[in-house]
């Protein structure tokens, strides 16, 4: 276990989820809002500024359950409730084509051709697909599904996402 400082806004870190309620008596916890591919047994996560190894992983991709080293009972698990889990970006698995980490999309400008629509404020994981929540200044927010008919191009390096608002009914 190593103490380290991390800023949630640092591009060197990816958010892997939030510690939820305890599961059982052995120190295991549910993880809410998970990036399941970042939560692997034997992997390292940063929680409350301390680097800890995941010693057990169970549950499902949508509802993972993990146990962290030095978290060996329910009381220890309860003390972590609500804490965010982070993984170093360099330790994250490589993504496939047309896959992005949420941190790479939040803050991107969304455009329909040459028209600026707004800015991505978060990525929502819905049952059918992930959607971009786009904040529009002076107008209602819009949800854009991350499907090829709605999203033409994602250039995360430039911070620009091209969409077809006609697909979402505008």
TORLUMVEX-626265 format. One record per residue: residue number from 1; x, y, z of N, C-alpha, C in turn; residue in three letters; chain. Coordinates in steps of 0.05 Angstrom, whole numbers. Example, Ala and Ser with C-alpha at 12.3 -4.5 7.8 and 13.67 -1.06 7.14 Angstrom:
% TORLUMVEX-626265
n 1&nu 264&nv -114&nw 156&cau 246&cav -90&caw 156&cu 264&cv -66&cw 156&res ALA&chain A
n 2&nu 257&nv -45&nw 142&cau 273&cav -21&caw 143&cu 258&cv 1&cw 157&res SER&chain A
***
This chain:
% TORLUMVEX-626265
n 1&nu 17&nv -23&nw 0&cau 0&cav 0&caw 0&cu 18&cv 25&cw 0&res UNK&chain A
n 2&nu 13&nv 43&nw -19&cau 30&cav 67&caw -22&cu 12&cv 91&cw -22&res UNK&chain A
n 3&nu 19&nv 112&nw -7&cau 4&cav 137&caw -8&cu 14&cv 153&cw -32&res UNK&chain A
n 4&nu -6&nv 164&nw -48&cau 0&cav 180&caw -71&cu -20&cv 202&cw -74&res UNK&chain A
n 5&nu -12&nv 224&nw -86&cau -31&cav 246&caw -91&cu -41&cv 243&cw -119&res UNK&chain A
n 6&nu -67&nv 249&nw -123&cau -79&cav 248&caw -149&cu -100&cv 270&cw -151&res UNK&chain A
n 7&nu -101&nv 282&nw -174&cau -123&cav 301&caw -180&cu -142&cv 287&cw -199&res UNK&chain A
n 8&nu -167&nv 288&nw -193&cau -187&cav 275&caw -210&cu -187&cv 287&cw -238&res UNK&chain A
n 9&nu -176&nv 311&nw -241&cau -175&cav 324&caw -268&cu -149&cv 318&cw -283&res UNK&chain A
n 10&nu -131&nv 305&nw -270&cau -105&cav 298&caw -283&cu -110&cv 279&cw -306&res UNK&chain A
n 11&nu -98&nv 284&nw -329&cau -101&cav 266&caw -352&cu -86&cv 240&cw -349&res UNK&chain A
n 12&nu -70&nv 237&nw -327&cau -55&cav 213&caw -322&cu -71&cv 191&cw -309&res UNK&chain A
n 13&nu -96&nv 198&nw -300&cau -113&cav 180&caw -285&cu -140&cv 176&cw -298&res UNK&chain A
n 14&nu -150&nv 152&nw -296&cau -177&cav 146&caw -305&cu -194&cv 138&cw -282&res UNK&chain A
n 15&nu -219&nv 147&nw -281&cau -237&cav 140&caw -260&cu -248&cv 112&cw -265&res UNK&chain A
n 16&nu -245&nv 94&nw -246&cau -254&cav 67&caw -249&cu -280&cv 61&cw -236&res UNK&chain A
n 17&nu -291&nv 80&nw -220&cau -316&cav 76&caw -206&cu -315&cv 89&cw -179&res UNK&chain A
n 18&nu -337&nv 83&nw -164&cau -339&cav 94&caw -137&cu -345&cv 70&cw -118&res UNK&chain A
n 19&nu -332&nv 70&nw -95&cau -337&cav 49&caw -75&cu -365&cv 52&cw -65&res UNK&chain A
n 20&nu -380&nv 30&nw -66&cau -407&cav 30&caw -56&cu -409&cv 16&cw -29&res UNK&chain A
n 21&nu -432&nv 5&nw -24&cau -437&cav -9&caw 1&cu -421&cv -34&cw 4&res UNK&chain A
n 22&nu -415&nv -43&nw 28&cau -401&cav -68&caw 32&cu -417&cv -92&cw 22&res UNK&chain A
n 23&nu -402&nv -113&nw 15&cau -414&cav -138&caw 7&cu -403&cv -160&cw 25&res UNK&chain A
n 24&nu -420&nv -169&nw 43&cau -410&cav -190&caw 61&cu -394&cv -179&cw 84&res UNK&chain A
n 25&nu -378&nv -197&nw 96&cau -363&cav -190&caw 120&cu -332&cv -188&cw 115&res UNK&chain A
n 26&nu -323&nv -196&nw 91&cau -294&cav -198&caw 86&cu -280&cv -173&cw 76&res UNK&chain A
n 27&nu -295&nv -151&nw 75&cau -283&cav -126&caw 65&cu -289&cv -120&cw 36&res UNK&chain A
n 28&nu -304&nv -138&nw 23&cau -311&cav -133&caw -5&cu -331&cv -110&cw -7&res UNK&chain A
n 29&nu -331&nv -96&nw -30&cau -349&cav -74&caw -35&cu -361&cv -75&cw -63&res UNK&chain A
n 30&nu -385&nv -65&nw -65&cau -397&cav -60&caw -92&cu -383&cv -36&cw -104&res UNK&chain A
n 31&nu -382&nv -34&nw -130&cau -372&cav -11&caw -144&cu -394&cv 1&cw -161&res UNK&chain A
n 32&nu -400&nv 26&nw -157&cau -420&cav 39&caw -173&cu -407&cv 56&cw -195&res UNK&chain A
n 33&nu -422&nv 60&nw -216&cau -412&cav 75&caw -240&cu -385&cv 64&cw -249&res UNK&chain A
n 34&nu -383&nv 37&nw -253&cau -357&cav 25&caw -258&cu -347&cv 28&cw -287&res UNK&chain A
n 35&nu -321&nv 29&nw -291&cau -308&cav 23&caw -316&cu -295&cv -4&cw -311&res UNK&chain A
n 36&nu -311&nv -25&nw -316&cau -304&cav -52&caw -308&cu -278&cv -62&cw -319&res UNK&chain A
n 37&nu -270&nv -53&nw -343&cau -245&cav -62&caw -355&cu -221&cv -52&cw -339&res UNK&chain A
n 38&nu -225&nv -32&nw -322&cau -203&cav -22&caw -305&cu -201&cv -36&cw -278&res UNK&chain A
n 39&nu -222&nv -52&nw -272&cau -223&cav -65&caw -245&cu -216&cv -95&cw -248&res UNK&chain A
n 40&nu -190&nv -101&nw -249&cau -182&cav -129&caw -253&cu -167&cv -139&cw -228&res UNK&chain A
n 41&nu -172&nv -164&nw -221&cau -158&cav -176&caw -199&cu -128&cv -174&cw -203&res UNK&chain A
n 42&nu -114&nv -166&nw -182&cau -85&cav -162&caw -184&cu -77&cv -134&cw -193&res UNK&chain A
n 43&nu -96&nv -119&nw -203&cau -91&cav -91&caw -212&cu -90&cv -72&cw -189&res UNK&chain A
n 44&nu -79&nv -49&nw -194&cau -76&cav -28&caw -174&cu -97&cv -6&cw -178&res UNK&chain A
n 45&nu -109&nv 3&nw -157&cau -127&cav 27&caw -158&cu -118&cv 46&cw -136&res UNK&chain A
n 46&nu -124&nv 71&nw -140&cau -119&cav 92&caw -121&cu -145&cv 98&cw -108&res UNK&chain A
n 47&nu -147&nv 96&nw -81&cau -171&cav 103&caw -66&cu -163&cv 119&cw -42&res UNK&chain A
n 48&nu -175&nv 143&nw -40&cau -169&cav 161&caw -18&cu -139&cv 166&cw -16&res UNK&chain A
n 49&nu -126&nv 169&nw -39&cau -97&cav 176&caw -39&cu -79&cv 153&cw -34&res UNK&chain A
n 50&nu -90&nv 129&nw -31&cau -73&cav 105&caw -25&cu -75&cv 85&cw -48&res UNK&chain A
n 51&nu -53&nv 76&nw -57&cau -52&cav 55&caw -78&cu -57&cv 28&cw -65&res UNK&chain A
n 52&nu -77&nv 14&nw -75&cau -83&cav -13&caw -64&cu -87&cv -33&cw -87&res UNK&chain A
n 53&nu -80&nv -57&nw -82&cau -83&cav -79&caw -102&cu -111&cv -91&cw -98&res UNK&chain A
n 54&nu -124&nv -97&nw -121&cau -149&cav -111&caw -120&cu -143&cv -141&cw -116&res UNK&chain A
n 55&nu -151&nv -152&nw -93&cau -144&cav -180&caw -87&cu -166&cv -199&cw -95&res UNK&chain A
n 56&nu -190&nv -189&nw -100&cau -212&cav -206&caw -109&cu -231&cv -189&cw -126&res UNK&chain A
n 57&nu -241&nv -201&nw -147&cau -260&cav -188&caw -165&cu -282&cv -208&cw -172&res UNK&chain A
n 58&nu -307&nv -201&nw -167&cau -330&cav -218&caw -173&cu -353&cv -200&cw -183&res UNK&chain A
n 59&nu -377&nv -211&nw -183&cau -399&cav -196&caw -193&cu -401&cv -196&cw -223&res UNK&chain A
n 60&nu -413&nv -176&nw -235&cau -416&cav -175&caw -264&cu -401&cv -150&cw -274&res UNK&chain A
n 61&nu -401&nv -147&nw -300&cau -388&cav -124&caw -312&cu -403&cv -98&cw -304&res UNK&chain A
n 62&nu -429&nv -99&nw -302&cau -445&cav -76&caw -295&cu -446&cv -71&cw -265&res UNK&chain A
n 63&nu -442&nv -93&nw -249&cau -443&cav -91&caw -220&cu -420&cv -106&cw -207&res UNK&chain A
n 64&nu -396&nv -96&nw -211&cau -373&cav -110&caw -199&cu -371&cv -108&cw -169&res UNK&chain A
n 65&nu -359&nv -129&nw -158&cau -353&cav -129&caw -129&cu -323&cv -134&cw -127&res UNK&chain A
n 66&nu -310&nv -118&nw -111&cau -281&cav -121&caw -108&cu -274&cv -121&cw -78&res UNK&chain A
n 67&nu -250&nv -133&nw -73&cau -238&cav -131&caw -46&cu -210&cv -120&cw -50&res UNK&chain A
n 68&nu -204&nv -100&nw -34&cau -177&cav -87&caw -36&cu -159&cv -97&cw -14&res UNK&chain A
n 69&nu -133&nv -98&nw -19&cau -114&cav -105&caw 2&cu -118&cv -87&cw 26&res UNK&chain A
n 70&nu -113&nv -98&nw 49&cau -116&cav -83&caw 75&cu -144&cv -74&cw 80&res UNK&chain A
n 71&nu -163&nv -86&nw 67&cau -191&cav -81&caw 73&cu -204&cv -108&cw 79&res UNK&chain A
n 72&nu -201&nv -117&nw 104&cau -207&cav -145&caw 110&cu -233&cv -149&cw 126&res UNK&chain A
n 73&nu -248&nv -128&nw 131&cau -273&cav -132&caw 145&cu -294&cv -111&cw 137&res UNK&chain A
n 74&nu -318&nv -115&nw 145&cau -340&cav -98&caw 137&cu -336&cv -69&cw 146&res UNK&chain A
n 75&nu -325&nv -65&nw 170&cau -320&cav -38&caw 181&cu -300&cv -23&cw 163&res UNK&chain A
n 76&nu -279&nv -36&nw 154&cau -259&cav -24&caw 135&cu -273&cv -17&cw 109&res UNK&chain A
n 77&nu -290&nv -35&nw 99&cau -304&cav -29&caw 74&cu -323&cv -5&cw 77&res UNK&chain A
n 78&nu -336&nv -3&nw 100&cau -354&cav 19&caw 104&cu -339&cv 46&cw 104&res UNK&chain A
n 79&nu -314&nv 46&nw 114&cau -299&cav 71&caw 115&cu -291&cv 81&cw 86&res UNK&chain A
n 80&nu -292&nv 63&nw 67&cau -285&cav 70&caw 39&cu -310&cv 79&cw 23&res UNK&chain A
n 81&nu -333&nv 75&nw 34&cau -358&cav 81&caw 20&cu -358&cv 109&cw 9&res UNK&chain A
n 82&nu -364&nv 112&nw -17&cau -365&cav 138&caw -30&cu -339&cv 148&cw -42&res UNK&chain A
n 83&nu -317&nv 134&nw -37&cau -291&cav 142&caw -47&cu -289&cv 134&cw -77&res UNK&chain A
n 84&nu -277&nv 152&nw -93&cau -272&cav 146&caw -121&cu -248&cv 128&cw -124&res UNK&chain A
n 85&nu -249&nv 111&nw -144&cau -226&cav 93&caw -151&cu -214&cv 104&cw -176&res UNK&chain A
n 86&nu -187&nv 105&nw -177&cau -173&cav 114&caw -201&cu -152&cv 94&cw -209&res UNK&chain A
n 87&nu -146&nv 92&nw -235&cau -126&cav 75&caw -246&cu -108&cv 93&cw -263&res UNK&chain A
n 88&nu -82&nv 88&nw -261&cau -63&cav 103&caw -278&cu -69&cv 96&cw -308&res UNK&chain A
n 89&nu -71&nv 117&nw -324&cau -77&cav 114&caw -352&cu -57&cv 95&cw -366&res UNK&chain A
n 90&nu -32&nv 96&nw -358&cau -12&cav 79&caw -371&cu -16&cv 50&cw -365&res UNK&chain A
n 91&nu -30&nv 43&nw -344&cau -36&cav 16&caw -336&cu -62&cv 5&cw -347&res UNK&chain A
n 92&nu -78&nv 23&nw -360&cau -104&cav 16&caw -370&cu -101&cv -1&cw -395&res UNK&chain A
n 93&nu -120&nv -19&nw -400&cau -119&cav -35&caw -425&cu -122&cv -18&cw -449&res UNK&chain A
n 94&nu -110&nv -27&nw -471&cau -113&cav -12&caw -496&cu -142&cv -14&cw -507&res UNK&chain A
n 95&nu -152&nv 8&nw -516&cau -179&cav 8&caw -526&cu -180&cv 1&cw -556&res UNK&chain A
n 96&nu -202&nv -9&nw -565&cau -205&cav -16&caw -593&cu -213&cv 9&cw -609&res UNK&chain A
n 97&nu -216&nv 5&nw -635&cau -224&cav 27&caw -652&cu -252&cv 36&cw -644&res UNK&chain A
n 98&nu -257&nv 62&nw -645&cau -283&cav 74&caw -638&cu -289&cv 69&cw -608&res UNK&chain A
n 99&nu -269&nv 68&nw -591&cau -273&cav 67&caw -562&cu -256&cv 89&cw -550&res UNK&chain A
n 100&nu -267&nv 102&nw -529&cau -254&cav 124&caw -515&cu -260&cv 122&cw -486&res UNK&chain A
n 101&nu -241&nv 133&nw -470&cau -246&cav 136&caw -442&cu -264&cv 160&cw -438&res UNK&chain A
n 102&nu -281&nv 160&nw -418&cau -299&cav 182&caw -413&cu -283&cv 208&cw -410&res UNK&chain A
n 103&nu -260&nv 206&nw -396&cau -244&cav 230&caw -391&cu -235&cv 243&cw -417&res UNK&chain A
n 104&nu -233&nv 228&nw -439&cau -224&cav 239&caw -464&cu -247&cv 253&cw -479&res UNK&chain A
n 105&nu -272&nv 247&nw -472&cau -295&cav 259&caw -486&cu -306&cv 283&cw -471&res UNK&chain A
n 106&nu -306&nv 282&nw -445&cau -316&cav 305&caw -429&cu -300&cv 330&cw -435&res UNK&chain A
n 107&nu -314&nv 351&nw -442&cau -301&cav 376&caw -449&cu -298&cv 381&cw -479&res UNK&chain A
n 108&nu -303&nv 360&nw -495&cau -301&cav 363&caw -524&cu -323&cv 380&cw -534&res UNK&chain A
n 109&nu -317&nv 396&nw -555&cau -338&cav 412&caw -568&cu -353&cv 393&cw -587&res UNK&chain A
n 110&nu -379&nv 396&nw -588&cau -396&cav 380&caw -605&cu -406&cv 398&cw -628&res UNK&chain A
n 111&nu -402&nv 389&nw -652&cau -409&cav 405&caw -676&cu -427&cv 388&cw -694&res UNK&chain A
n 112&nu -445&nv 402&nw -708&cau -460&cav 390&caw -730&cu -451&cv 406&cw -755&res UNK&chain A
n 113&nu -432&nv 394&nw -770&cau -420&cav 409&caw -792&cu -403&cv 431&cw -781&res UNK&chain A
n 114&nu -410&nv 456&nw -789&cau -395&cav 479&caw -779&cu -409&cv 492&cw -755&res UNK&chain A
n 115&nu -432&nv 483&nw -748&cau -448&cav 495&caw -726&cu -440&cv 482&cw -699&res UNK&chain A
n 116&nu -432&nv 499&nw -681&cau -426&cav 490&caw -654&cu -451&cv 484&cw -638&res UNK&chain A
n 117&nu -453&nv 461&nw -626&cau -477&cav 452&caw -612&cu -473&cv 457&cw -582&res UNK&chain A
n 118&nu -450&nv 450&nw -571&cau -445&cav 452&caw -543&cu -421&cv 436&cw -534&res UNK&chain A
n 119&nu -420&nv 429&nw -509&cau -397&cav 415&caw -497&cu -406&cv 390&cw -483&res UNK&chain A
n 120&nu -391&nv 369&nw -486&cau -397&cav 344&caw -472&cu -392&cv 348&cw -442&res UNK&chain A
n 121&nu -412&nv 342&nw -425&cau -409&cav 345&caw -396&cu -406&cv 318&cw -383&res UNK&chain A
n 122&nu -416&nv 297&nw -396&cau -412&cav 270&caw -384&cu -421&cv 249&cw -405&res UNK&chain A
n 123&nu -412&nv 225&nw -399&cau -420&cav 202&caw -415&cu -438&cv 185&cw -398&res UNK&chain A
n 124&nu -461&nv 178&nw -409&cau -481&cav 162&caw -394&cu -482&cv 134&cw -406&res UNK&chain A
n 125&nu -481&nv 114&nw -389&cau -483&cav 86&caw -398&cu -512&cv 78&cw -395&res UNK&chain A
n 126&nu -526&nv 77&nw -418&cau -554&cav 69&caw -418&cu -555&cv 39&cw -426&res UNK&chain A
n 127&nu -577&nv 26&nw -422&cau -578&cav -3&caw -429&cu -572&cv -9&cw -458&res UNK&chain A
n 128&nu -581&nv 9&nw -476&cau -578&cav 3&caw -505&cu -551&cv 12&cw -516&res UNK&chain A
n 129&nu -541&nv 35&nw -505&cau -515&cav 45&caw -515&cu -507&cv 68&cw -497&res UNK&chain A
n 130&nu -482&nv 77&nw -500&cau -472&cav 100&caw -485&cu -482&cv 125&cw -500&res UNK&chain A
n 131&nu -487&nv 146&nw -485&cau -495&cav 171&caw -497&cu -479&cv 194&cw -486&res UNK&chain A
n 132&nu -475&nv 214&nw -503&cau -461&cav 239&caw -494&cu -482&cv 258&cw -484&res UNK&chain A
n 133&nu -478&nv 269&nw -460&cau -495&cav 291&caw -451&cu -481&cv 317&cw -459&res UNK&chain A
n 134&nu -495&nv 332&nw -476&cau -483&cav 356&caw -488&cu -497&cv 380&cw -476&res UNK&chain A
n 135&nu -482&nv 398&nw -463&cau -493&cav 422&caw -452&cu -492&cv 444&cw -473&res UNK&chain A
n 136&nu -515&nv 456&nw -477&cau -517&cav 478&caw -497&cu -522&cv 504&cw -481&res UNK&chain A
n 137&nu -506&nv 524&nw -487&cau -510&cav 550&caw -474&cu -536&cv 562&cw -485&res UNK&chain A
n 138&nu -553&nv 570&nw -467&cau -578&cav 583&caw -476&cu -599&cv 564&cw -487&res UNK&chain A
n 139&nu -595&nv 539&nw -485&cau -615&cav 520&caw -495&cu -615&cv 494&cw -478&res UNK&chain A
n 140&nu -634&nv 477&nw -484&cau -635&cav 452&caw -468&cu -612&cv 433&cw -475&res UNK&chain A
n 141&nu -603&nv 418&nw -456&cau -582&cav 398&caw -461&cu -593&cv 378&cw -481&res UNK&chain A
n 142&nu -575&nv 364&nw -495&cau -584&cav 344&caw -514&cu -568&cv 318&cw -509&res UNK&chain A
n 143&nu -581&nv 295&nw -512&cau -567&cav 270&caw -510&cu -562&cv 259&cw -538&res UNK&chain A
n 144&nu -537&nv 252&nw -543&cau -529&cav 241&caw -569&cu -519&cv 213&cw -565&res UNK&chain A
n 145&nu -533&nv 193&nw -577&cau -523&cav 165&caw -574&cu -497&cv 161&cw -588&res UNK&chain A
n 146&nu -479&nv 146&nw -576&cau -453&cav 139&caw -589&cu -457&cv 116&cw -608&res UNK&chain A
n 147&nu -471&nv 122&nw -630&cau -475&cav 103&caw -652&cu -467&cv 117&cw -678&res UNK&chain A
n 148&nu -459&nv 101&nw -697&cau -448&cav 113&caw -722&cu -467&cv 130&cw -737&res UNK&chain A
n 149&nu -494&nv 126&nw -735&cau -513&cav 143&caw -748&cu -514&cv 171&cw -736&res UNK&chain A
n 150&nu -508&nv 173&nw -710&cau -509&cav 199&caw -696&cu -482&cv 213&cw -694&res UNK&chain A
n 151&nu -461&nv 198&nw -691&cau -434&cav 209&caw -688&cu -417&cv 202&cw -712&res UNK&chain A
n 152&nu -409&nv 223&nw -726&cau -394&cav 220&caw -751&cu -364&cv 216&cw -745&res UNK&chain A
n 153&nu -353&nv 232&nw -728&cau -324&cav 231&caw -722&cu -319&cv 241&cw -694&res UNK&chain A
n 154&nu -300&nv 228&nw -681&cau -291&cav 236&caw -654&cu -261&cv 241&cw -657&res UNK&chain A
n 155&nu -253&nv 266&nw -652&cau -225&cav 273&caw -652&cu -218&cv 283&cw -624&res UNK&chain A
n 156&nu -214&nv 264&nw -606&cau -209&cav 270&caw -578&cu -184&cv 287&cw -575&res UNK&chain A
n 157&nu -164&nv 282&nw -592&cau -139&cav 298&caw -590&cu -144&cv 328&cw -595&res UNK&chain A
n 158&nu -162&nv 334&nw -613&cau -169&cav 362&caw -619&cu -192&cv 372&cw -602&res UNK&chain A
n 159&nu -206&nv 353&nw -589&cau -228&cav 360&caw -572&cu -253&cv 367&cw -588&res UNK&chain A
n 160&nu -258&nv 353&nw -610&cau -281&cav 359&caw -627&cu -296&cv 333&cw -634&res UNK&chain A
n 161&nu -322&nv 334&nw -632&cau -339&cav 311&caw -640&cu -359&cv 321&cw -660&res UNK&chain A
n 162&nu -360&nv 308&nw -683&cau -380&cav 315&caw -704&cu -404&cv 297&cw -701&res UNK&chain A
n 163&nu -428&nv 309&nw -700&cau -453&cav 294&caw -697&cu -473&cv 302&cw -719&res UNK&chain A
n 164&nu -494&nv 286&nw -722&cau -516&cav 291&caw -739&cu -541&cv 295&cw -721&res UNK&chain A
n 165&nu -547&nv 321&nw -716&cau -570&cav 326&caw -698&cu -597&cv 317&cw -711&res UNK&chain A
n 166&nu -598&nv 314&nw -737&cau -621&cav 304&caw -750&cu -628&cv 276&cw -740&res UNK&chain A
n 167&nu -608&nv 260&nw -733&cau -612&cav 233&caw -723&cu -626&cv 233&cw -696&res UNK&chain A
n 168&nu -621&nv 254&nw -680&cau -633&cav 255&caw -653&cu -659&cv 272&cw -653&res UNK&chain A
n 169&nu -669&nv 278&nw -677&cau -694&cav 291&caw -680&cu -694&cv 321&cw -680&res UNK&chain A
n 170&nu -672&nv 333&nw -685&cau -671&cav 363&caw -687&cu -666&cv 371&cw -716&res UNK&chain A
***
